[in-house]
Amino acid sequence: MTEEYVRSTQGVFQFELSGDGGGTWYIDLKTKGGSAGFGKPPVTADVVMSMSSTDFVKMFTGEGQRPLSRDAGAGAQKSLCSGGVEQLLPL
C-alpha cells in the first residue's frame, strides 16, 4: 500500500460480513498511511457494504464480482480491488 494510493483513493470502507470470520471490518484509505482492521473504522465510513465473508474474499481475490448499489458508487469496488488493498487484508 503506497501513500500515493491512499492519497488518490480518499475513502473509508466498512464491511458488515456474515458467516465464518464475519463481523465488522474496515479499510481506511483516507488517513495517512492507510489501515485495515476488525471493528468500526477510526473515522466515519464513506461506504458501507454488507455481504458474506465468502463474497468478500471473492471480491478481493478476483474470483467473483459483487454488484454494488448506486449508493456505494461504481468506482468504490474498482478503487478498492485495483490498488493493492489485499496487502492490508488477512485473506
C-alpha positions as CSV (number, residue, x, y, z in Angstrom):
1,M,0.0,0.0,0.0
2,T,1.6,3.2,-1.1
3,E,0.9,6.7,0.3
4,E,0.0,7.8,-3.2
5,Y,-2.7,5.1,-3.4
6,V,-4.2,6.3,-0.1
7,R,-4.0,9.9,-1.2
8,S,-5.7,9.2,-4.5
9,T,-8.4,6.9,-3.1
10,Q,-9.5,9.1,-0.2
11,G,-12.2,6.7,1.1
12,V,-13.0,4.7,4.3
13,F,-14.8,1.4,3.6
14,Q,-16.7,-0.5,6.2
15,F,-17.7,-4.1,5.6
16,E,-20.5,-5.9,7.5
17,L,-19.7,-9.5,7.0
18,S,-21.8,-12.6,7.8
19,G,-20.6,-16.2,8.1
20,D,-17.2,-17.5,9.1
21,G,-14.8,-14.7,10.0
22,G,-17.7,-12.3,9.9
23,G,-18.3,-9.1,11.8
24,T,-17.4,-5.5,11.1
25,W,-14.2,-4.8,9.2
26,Y,-12.8,-1.7,7.7
27,I,-10.2,-0.3,5.2
28,D,-9.2,3.3,5.8
29,L,-7.7,4.8,2.6
30,K,-8.2,8.3,3.8
31,T,-6.0,8.7,6.8
32,K,-2.2,9.0,6.3
33,G,-0.7,5.6,5.7
34,G,-4.0,3.7,5.4
35,S,-5.1,1.0,7.7
36,A,-7.4,-2.0,8.0
37,G,-8.8,-3.9,10.9
38,F,-11.6,-5.5,12.8
39,G,-14.3,-3.3,14.2
40,K,-15.6,0.1,13.3
41,P,-13.2,2.4,11.4
42,P,-11.4,5.2,13.3
43,V,-13.3,7.8,11.2
44,T,-16.8,7.7,9.7
45,A,-17.0,5.3,6.7
46,D,-17.7,6.8,3.3
47,V,-19.1,3.4,2.0
48,V,-20.7,0.6,4.0
49,M,-21.1,-2.8,2.3
50,S,-22.9,-5.8,3.6
51,M,-22.0,-9.3,2.3
52,S,-21.0,-12.8,3.3
53,S,-17.4,-13.3,4.2
54,T,-17.2,-15.7,1.3
55,D,-18.2,-13.0,-1.1
56,F,-15.8,-10.6,0.5
57,V,-12.9,-12.9,-0.2
58,K,-14.1,-13.5,-3.8
59,M,-14.3,-9.7,-4.3
60,F,-10.7,-9.1,-3.3
61,T,-9.2,-12.2,-4.9
62,G,-10.9,-11.7,-8.3
63,E,-12.9,-14.9,-8.0
64,G,-16.2,-13.1,-8.4
65,Q,-17.8,-9.8,-8.8
66,R,-20.2,-8.3,-6.3
67,P,-22.5,-5.7,-7.8
68,L,-22.8,-2.5,-5.8
69,S,-25.8,-0.4,-5.3
70,R,-25.8,3.2,-6.8
71,D,-25.4,4.5,-3.3
72,A,-22.0,2.8,-2.9
73,G,-20.7,4.3,-6.1
74,A,-19.5,2.4,-9.1
75,G,-15.9,3.4,-8.5
76,A,-15.7,2.1,-5.0
77,Q,-15.2,-1.6,-5.8
78,K,-12.8,-0.8,-8.7
79,S,-10.8,1.5,-6.5
80,L,-10.5,-1.0,-3.6
81,C,-9.7,-4.0,-5.8
82,S,-7.1,-2.4,-8.0
83,G,-4.7,-0.7,-5.7
84,G,-3.0,-3.3,-3.5
85,V,-5.6,-3.3,-0.7
86,E,-5.1,-7.1,-0.5
87,Q,-1.8,-6.2,1.3
88,L,-3.8,-4.8,4.2
89,L,-6.3,-7.8,4.4
90,P,-5.8,-11.1,6.1
91,L,-7.2,-13.2,3.2
